[in-house]
């Protein structure tokens, strides 16, 4: 519980950092554009660089509009950070996008500063280092929370799915109940194969277990659980959502689950034998 609280705190800090970068960059851009004589270094570097480049062009060519163009580009960049902050409120993935953008900004800063290093840029470099650190911690925390959520959800889903999909032949439930009353335990029966696999579509996930080849294939809205070339269970649906399909083969309960986080698992008797993060 304490770890979850700590991870959520880092995520909140990362989101706040994105907001600060957006606001400080916006204000700094205006200060430079209006030649206020007051500039602070706590902002993204590329917008500053853009304004200075266009300001120099405006002075050299005596075209004041260039300064306005540079300021507009810089403000647009600051608004991108603001949009990422707003997006991060709903989707934590926006923190990763902000990290990529600010990493590019940091790289430009270092490339511009290192050849002509001046101690006046120390604050700039430290500010960028602090922002990068916060964003990296935010991204890592999101990843850890997602994994914890996937594992917890899957344990619950797999347990429920195993109960739901436990195969019974005709009258097996009654027989199981009768055996319970007489003291004999009912042995679950293997599933009969639905058909021979035609090896259509693509293999999503696969593994070897006790000499058996287990794979999950998907083709034209049909997901199949295949063991040794035979289809034992299937799931129909053009759009993949959260699901679990199971089958008992040679005394082994095989199951595959697709989570809402697009992570697919393959289990044998409750033991994870394969895992894959689905991109498509």
LUMSEFI-919774 format. One record per residue (C-alpha): residue in one letter; x, y, z. Coordinates in steps of 0.1 Angstrom, whole numbers, plus 5000, padded with zeros to 4 digits. Example, Ala and Ser with C-alpha at 12.3 -4.5 7.8 and 13.67 -1.06 7.14 Angstrom:
<sites>
- A; 5123; 4955; 5078
- S; 5137; 4989; 5071
</sites>
This chain:
<sites>
- X; 5000; 5000; 5000
- X; 5028; 5024; 5009
- X; 5045; 5016; 4976
- X; 5013; 5025; 4957
- X; 5010; 5058; 4975
- X; 5047; 5066; 4968
- X; 5043; 5058; 4930
- X; 5011; 5079; 4928
- X; 5030; 5108; 4945
- X; 5057; 5106; 4918
- X; 5031; 5106; 4890
- X; 5015; 5137; 4905
- X; 5048; 5154; 4909
- X; 5056; 5147; 4872
- X; 5023; 5162; 4861
- X; 5029; 5193; 4882
- X; 5064; 5197; 4866
- X; 5049; 5196; 4831
- X; 5025; 5224; 4842
- X; 5054; 5245; 4856
- X; 5074; 5241; 4824
- X; 5044; 5252; 4803
- X; 5037; 5283; 4824
- X; 5074; 5294; 4829
- X; 5081; 5289; 4792
- X; 5051; 5310; 4782
- X; 5060; 5338; 4806
- X; 5097; 5338; 4796
- X; 5088; 5339; 4759
- X; 5067; 5370; 4764
- X; 5095; 5387; 4784
- X; 5120; 5380; 4756
- X; 5096; 5390; 4728
- X; 5088; 5424; 4744
- X; 5124; 5430; 4752
- X; 5116; 5436; 4789
- X; 5153; 5432; 4799
- X; 5142; 5405; 4825
- X; 5147; 5369; 4815
- X; 5148; 5338; 4838
- X; 5163; 5305; 4829
- X; 5136; 5283; 4844
- X; 5119; 5273; 4811
- X; 5123; 5252; 4781
- X; 5153; 5261; 4759
- X; 5141; 5257; 4724
- X; 5114; 5285; 4726
- X; 5140; 5309; 4740
- X; 5164; 5300; 4711
- X; 5136; 5304; 4685
- X; 5127; 5339; 4698
- X; 5164; 5350; 4698
- X; 5170; 5337; 4663
- X; 5140; 5355; 4649
- X; 5148; 5386; 4669
- X; 5183; 5387; 4654
- X; 5167; 5382; 4619
- X; 5143; 5410; 4626
- X; 5171; 5434; 4636
- X; 5194; 5424; 4607
- X; 5167; 5426; 4580
- X; 5147; 5455; 4597
- X; 5116; 5434; 4595
- X; 5099; 5435; 4629
- X; 5073; 5409; 4619
- X; 5100; 5382; 4622
- X; 5101; 5388; 4660
- X; 5064; 5382; 4662
- X; 5067; 5350; 4642
- X; 5094; 5338; 4665
- X; 5073; 5346; 4696
- X; 5043; 5329; 4681
- X; 5063; 5297; 4675
- X; 5077; 5298; 4710
- X; 5043; 5303; 4725
- X; 5029; 5274; 4704
- X; 5056; 5252; 4719
- X; 5047; 5262; 4754
- X; 5010; 5255; 4746
- X; 5021; 5220; 4736
- X; 5034; 5214; 4771
- X; 5002; 5228; 4785
- X; 4982; 5204; 4763
- X; 5004; 5175; 4776
- X; 4996; 5185; 4812
- X; 4959; 5186; 4805
- X; 4962; 5152; 4787
- X; 4981; 5137; 4816
- X; 4951; 5143; 4839
- X; 4933; 5116; 4819
- X; 4961; 5095; 4804
- X; 4994; 5089; 4822
- X; 5010; 5082; 4788
- X; 5012; 5119; 4783
- X; 5040; 5121; 4809
- X; 5061; 5099; 4785
- X; 5053; 5122; 4756
- X; 5064; 5152; 4777
- X; 5096; 5134; 4786
- X; 5104; 5128; 4750
- X; 5097; 5165; 4741
- X; 5118; 5178; 4770
- X; 5146; 5154; 4763
- X; 5149; 5169; 4728
- X; 5149; 5203; 4744
- X; 5177; 5193; 4768
- X; 5197; 5178; 4739
- X; 5194; 5211; 4720
- X; 5205; 5230; 4751
- X; 5236; 5208; 4756
- X; 5245; 5209; 4719
- X; 5243; 5247; 4719
- X; 5260; 5253; 4752
- X; 5288; 5228; 4754
- X; 5310; 5242; 4726
- X; 5309; 5277; 4741
- X; 5303; 5268; 4778
- X; 5295; 5296; 4801
- X; 5288; 5293; 4838
- X; 5257; 5314; 4833
- X; 5241; 5283; 4818
- X; 5245; 5262; 4849
- X; 5210; 5271; 4862
- X; 5196; 5262; 4828
- X; 5213; 5228; 4829
- X; 5203; 5221; 4865
- X; 5167; 5231; 4857
- X; 5166; 5207; 4828
- X; 5181; 5179; 4849
- X; 5155; 5184; 4876
- X; 5126; 5183; 4851
- X; 5140; 5152; 4833
- X; 5144; 5134; 4867
- X; 5108; 5142; 4877
- X; 5095; 5130; 4843
- X; 5115; 5098; 4844
- X; 5103; 5090; 4879
- X; 5067; 5097; 4867
- X; 5070; 5074; 4837
- X; 5087; 5046; 4858
- X; 5060; 5049; 4884
- X; 5032; 5047; 4858
- X; 5048; 5015; 4844
- X; 5051; 4999; 4879
- X; 5015; 5008; 4888
- X; 5003; 4993; 4855
- X; 5022; 4960; 4861
- X; 5008; 4958; 4896
- X; 4973; 4964; 4883
- X; 4977; 4938; 4855
- X; 4989; 4911; 4879
- X; 4962; 4918; 4904
- X; 4935; 4918; 4878
- X; 4947; 4887; 4861
- X; 4948; 4866; 4893
- X; 4912; 4875; 4898
- X; 4902; 4870; 4862
- X; 4921; 4837; 4859
- X; 4905; 4823; 4891
- X; 4870; 4833; 4880
- X; 4876; 4821; 4844
- X; 4889; 4787; 4857
- X; 4857; 4783; 4876
- X; 4835; 4794; 4848
- X; 4852; 4774; 4821
- X; 4856; 4741; 4840
- X; 4844; 4716; 4814
- X; 4815; 4692; 4822
- X; 4801; 4666; 4801
- X; 4763; 4660; 4800
- X; 4751; 4654; 4836
- X; 4786; 4660; 4850
- X; 4773; 4686; 4875
- X; 4748; 4662; 4889
- X; 4774; 4635; 4890
- X; 4799; 4658; 4907
- X; 4773; 4666; 4934
- X; 4764; 4629; 4939
- X; 4801; 4620; 4942
- X; 4805; 4647; 4968
- X; 4777; 4632; 4988
- X; 4791; 4597; 4985
- X; 4827; 4609; 4993
- X; 4841; 4605; 4958
- X; 4857; 4634; 4941
- X; 4848; 4641; 4905
- X; 4877; 4643; 4880
- X; 4873; 4670; 4854
- X; 4872; 4657; 4819
- X; 4894; 4669; 4790
- X; 4878; 4691; 4764
- X; 4872; 4676; 4730
- X; 4889; 4695; 4702
- X; 4866; 4718; 4681
- X; 4885; 4712; 4649
- X; 4920; 4708; 4634
- X; 4937; 4742; 4632
- X; 4941; 4755; 4597
- X; 4970; 4777; 4608
- X; 4952; 4808; 4596
- X; 4961; 4843; 4607
- X; 4990; 4852; 4630
- X; 5003; 4836; 4662
- X; 4998; 4861; 4690
- X; 5015; 4841; 4718
- X; 5029; 4806; 4721
- X; 5048; 4783; 4745
- X; 5058; 4747; 4751
- X; 5045; 4729; 4781
- X; 5050; 4692; 4791
- X; 5058; 4683; 4755
- X; 5027; 4701; 4742
- X; 5028; 4731; 4718
- X; 5003; 4758; 4729
- X; 4996; 4788; 4708
- X; 4969; 4815; 4704
- X; 4961; 4826; 4668
- X; 4939; 4854; 4656
- X; 4924; 4858; 4621
- X; 4895; 4879; 4609
- X; 4879; 4885; 4643
- X; 4884; 4850; 4656
- X; 4909; 4841; 4684
- X; 4917; 4804; 4689
- X; 4934; 4785; 4717
- X; 4954; 4757; 4699
- X; 4972; 4728; 4715
- X; 4992; 4704; 4693
- X; 4975; 4717; 4661
- X; 4939; 4713; 4674
- X; 4916; 4741; 4683
- X; 4901; 4736; 4718
- X; 4886; 4770; 4726
- X; 4878; 4802; 4707
- X; 4866; 4838; 4711
- X; 4848; 4857; 4684
- X; 4849; 4895; 4681
- X; 4862; 4920; 4655
- X; 4873; 4943; 4683
- X; 4894; 4927; 4711
- X; 4884; 4935; 4746
- X; 4892; 4920; 4780
- X; 4886; 4882; 4779
- X; 4898; 4848; 4790
- X; 4894; 4815; 4771
- X; 4902; 4781; 4787
- X; 4905; 4744; 4777
- X; 4916; 4713; 4795
- X; 4939; 4691; 4774
- X; 4957; 4659; 4787
- X; 4949; 4668; 4822
- X; 4963; 4703; 4820
- X; 4941; 4734; 4823
- X; 4953; 4759; 4796
- X; 4940; 4795; 4796
- X; 4948; 4827; 4778
- X; 4938; 4862; 4789
- X; 4938; 4895; 4772
- X; 4937; 4924; 4797
- X; 4924; 4960; 4793
- X; 4961; 4971; 4793
- X; 4967; 4951; 4761
- X; 4988; 4925; 4779
- X; 4983; 4888; 4770
- X; 4991; 4859; 4793
- X; 4992; 4822; 4786
- X; 4988; 4799; 4816
- X; 4990; 4761; 4823
- X; 4974; 4749; 4855
- X; 4976; 4785; 4868
- X; 5013; 4788; 4861
- X; 5023; 4816; 4837
- X; 5042; 4801; 4807
- X; 5041; 4831; 4784
- X; 5034; 4869; 4784
- X; 5033; 4894; 4756
- X; 5024; 4931; 4755
- X; 5001; 4936; 4725
- X; 5007; 4967; 4703
- X; 4982; 4957; 4677
</sites>
